[in-house]
Amino acid sequence: MAAPRTGDTNELAKVREIAFALPEVTERISHGAPCFFIREKKTLCYFHDNHHDDGRLCLWVPAAPGVQDEVVKLEPERFFVPPYVGHRGWIGVHLNVDPDWSEVAGILDDAYRLVAPKTLVRQLDETTGSS
């Protein structure tokens, strides 16, 4: 298995760019990996680089009911059931398979809307013009 890389990766920089564009998102190390939080407590996603020697460069992201089954079944080369949180419907997103960054942004936006307080979702909608 590949060893974890040292320092920041281009992929982590891109995830940061996407995540920090969302209201009140912060980052800190949690369980040995960069983790992004909403208001310092609700988990938006984990960034993993060779977690427990699994060889993956990926995100673990909460998803709405049914999404995990659908994406893993349709595109197993891009999505997987992550350990520890998979039983709660989270999805794993491979980042070492030439990710579509606009799709990753959409996945993080969906996760944000699922986890964030309603006041922050309204703030996001006002900022982006969505509803």
The 8 nearest C-alpha neighbors of each residue, nearest first, counted from 0:
[[1, 54, 52, 2, 53, 49, 55, 3],
 [0, 2, 54, 3, 49, 52, 53, 55],
 [1, 3, 4, 0, 49, 52, 54, 48],
 [4, 2, 49, 48, 5, 1, 50, 52],
 [5, 3, 2, 6, 48, 8, 7, 49],
 [4, 6, 3, 7, 8, 2, 48, 49],
 [7, 5, 4, 8, 3, 11, 9, 12],
 [6, 8, 11, 5, 9, 12, 4, 10],
 [7, 9, 11, 10, 12, 6, 4, 5],
 [8, 10, 12, 11, 13, 7, 14, 15],
 [9, 11, 13, 8, 12, 14, 94, 7],
 [12, 10, 14, 8, 13, 9, 15, 7],
 [11, 13, 9, 15, 10, 14, 16, 8],
 [12, 14, 16, 10, 15, 11, 9, 17],
 [15, 13, 11, 17, 16, 12, 18, 10],
 [16, 14, 12, 18, 13, 17, 19, 11],
 [15, 17, 13, 14, 19, 18, 12, 20],
 [18, 16, 14, 15, 20, 19, 104, 13],
 [19, 17, 15, 20, 21, 16, 14, 24],
 [18, 20, 21, 16, 24, 17, 15, 25],
 [19, 21, 18, 17, 16, 22, 24, 15],
 [20, 22, 19, 18, 24, 23, 123, 17],
 [23, 21, 24, 119, 123, 20, 19, 122],
 [24, 22, 38, 37, 25, 21, 19, 119],
 [25, 23, 37, 36, 19, 22, 21, 38],
 [26, 24, 36, 35, 39, 23, 37, 27],
 [27, 25, 35, 34, 36, 33, 24, 28],
 [26, 28, 34, 33, 29, 35, 25, 36],
 [27, 29, 33, 32, 34, 31, 30, 26],
 [30, 28, 31, 32, 34, 27, 33, 45],
 [29, 31, 32, 28, 33, 34, 45, 27],
 [32, 30, 29, 28, 33, 50, 47, 34],
 [33, 31, 28, 29, 30, 47, 34, 46],
 [34, 32, 28, 46, 27, 45, 29, 26],
 [33, 35, 45, 27, 26, 28, 29, 44],
 [36, 34, 26, 43, 44, 25, 42, 45],
 [35, 37, 42, 39, 43, 25, 41, 24],
 [36, 38, 24, 41, 39, 23, 40, 42],
 [39, 37, 23, 40, 36, 24, 41, 25],
 [38, 40, 36, 37, 25, 41, 24, 23],
 [39, 41, 38, 36, 37, 42, 35, 43],
 [42, 40, 37, 36, 43, 39, 38, 114],
 [43, 41, 36, 44, 35, 37, 40, 34],
 [42, 44, 36, 35, 111, 110, 37, 41],
 [45, 43, 60, 35, 59, 42, 34, 58],
 [44, 46, 34, 59, 58, 33, 47, 35],
 [45, 47, 58, 33, 57, 34, 32, 59],
 [48, 46, 57, 50, 56, 32, 58, 49],
 [47, 49, 56, 50, 3, 55, 57, 46],
 [50, 48, 54, 52, 55, 53, 3, 56],
 [49, 51, 52, 53, 48, 47, 55, 54],
 [50, 52, 53, 49, 54, 48, 47, 3],
 [53, 51, 49, 50, 54, 0, 1, 2],
 [52, 54, 49, 55, 51, 50, 0, 1],
 [55, 53, 49, 0, 1, 52, 56, 50],
 [56, 54, 49, 53, 57, 48, 93, 50],
 [55, 57, 48, 94, 95, 47, 93, 49],
 [58, 56, 93, 94, 92, 47, 55, 46],
 [57, 59, 46, 92, 45, 91, 47, 60],
 [58, 60, 91, 45, 44, 90, 92, 81],
 [59, 61, 44, 89, 90, 58, 62, 91],
 [62, 60, 89, 110, 90, 88, 59, 43],
 [63, 61, 89, 110, 88, 66, 60, 90],
 [62, 64, 66, 65, 113, 61, 88, 110],
 [65, 63, 66, 88, 62, 67, 68, 87],
 [64, 66, 68, 67, 63, 69, 88, 62],
 [67, 65, 69, 68, 64, 63, 70, 62],
 [66, 68, 69, 90, 70, 65, 88, 71],
 [69, 67, 71, 66, 65, 70, 72, 88],
 [68, 70, 66, 72, 67, 71, 73, 65],
 [71, 69, 73, 72, 67, 74, 68, 66],
 [70, 72, 75, 78, 79, 74, 68, 73],
 [71, 73, 69, 70, 74, 68, 75, 67],
 [74, 72, 70, 71, 69, 75, 68, 78],
 [75, 73, 76, 71, 77, 70, 72, 78],
 [76, 74, 71, 78, 77, 72, 79, 73],
 [75, 77, 74, 78, 93, 79, 96, 71],
 [78, 76, 93, 75, 74, 92, 96, 79],
 [79, 77, 92, 75, 71, 91, 76, 74],
 [78, 80, 91, 71, 90, 81, 75, 92],
 [79, 81, 85, 90, 91, 82, 89, 71],
 [82, 80, 85, 91, 79, 84, 90, 59],
 [81, 83, 85, 84, 80, 86, 91, 59],
 [82, 84, 85, 81, 86, 87, 80, 89],
 [85, 83, 87, 86, 82, 89, 81, 88],
 [86, 84, 81, 89, 80, 88, 87, 82],
 [85, 87, 84, 88, 83, 89, 82, 80],
 [88, 86, 85, 84, 89, 61, 83, 62],
 [89, 87, 85, 86, 67, 62, 64, 90],
 [90, 88, 61, 85, 62, 60, 87, 84],
 [91, 89, 60, 80, 67, 59, 79, 81],
 [90, 92, 59, 79, 81, 78, 58, 80],
 [91, 93, 78, 58, 57, 77, 94, 90],
 [94, 92, 57, 77, 95, 56, 78, 96],
 [95, 93, 57, 56, 98, 96, 92, 97],
 [94, 96, 56, 93, 97, 98, 57, 55],
 [95, 97, 94, 98, 93, 77, 76, 56],
 [98, 96, 95, 94, 99, 93, 100, 77],
 [99, 97, 94, 96, 100, 95, 93, 103],
 [98, 100, 102, 101, 103, 97, 104, 94],
 [101, 99, 103, 102, 98, 104, 13, 105],
 [100, 102, 104, 103, 99, 105, 106, 98],
 [101, 103, 105, 100, 99, 104, 106, 98],
 [104, 102, 100, 106, 105, 101, 107, 99],
 [105, 103, 101, 107, 102, 106, 17, 108],
 [104, 106, 108, 102, 103, 107, 109, 101],
 [105, 107, 103, 109, 108, 104, 102, 110],
 [108, 106, 110, 104, 109, 105, 111, 103],
 [107, 109, 105, 111, 106, 110, 104, 112],
 [108, 110, 106, 112, 107, 111, 105, 113],
 [111, 109, 107, 113, 112, 108, 61, 62],
 [110, 112, 108, 114, 113, 109, 115, 107],
 [113, 111, 109, 110, 115, 114, 120, 108],
 [112, 114, 110, 111, 115, 109, 63, 62],
 [113, 115, 111, 112, 110, 116, 41, 43],
 [116, 114, 111, 112, 113, 119, 117, 120],
 [115, 117, 118, 119, 120, 114, 112, 113],
 [118, 116, 120, 119, 121, 115, 112, 122],
 [117, 119, 121, 116, 120, 122, 115, 123],
 [120, 118, 122, 121, 117, 116, 123, 115],
 [119, 121, 117, 123, 122, 118, 112, 124],
 [122, 120, 124, 118, 119, 123, 117, 125],
 [121, 123, 119, 125, 120, 124, 126, 118],
 [122, 124, 120, 126, 121, 125, 127, 119],
 [125, 123, 129, 121, 127, 128, 126, 122],
 [126, 124, 122, 128, 123, 127, 121, 129],
 [125, 127, 123, 124, 128, 122, 129, 121],
 [128, 126, 124, 129, 125, 123, 122, 130],
 [127, 129, 125, 124, 126, 130, 123, 122],
 [130, 128, 124, 127, 125, 123, 126, 121],
 [129, 124, 128, 121, 125, 127, 123, 120]]
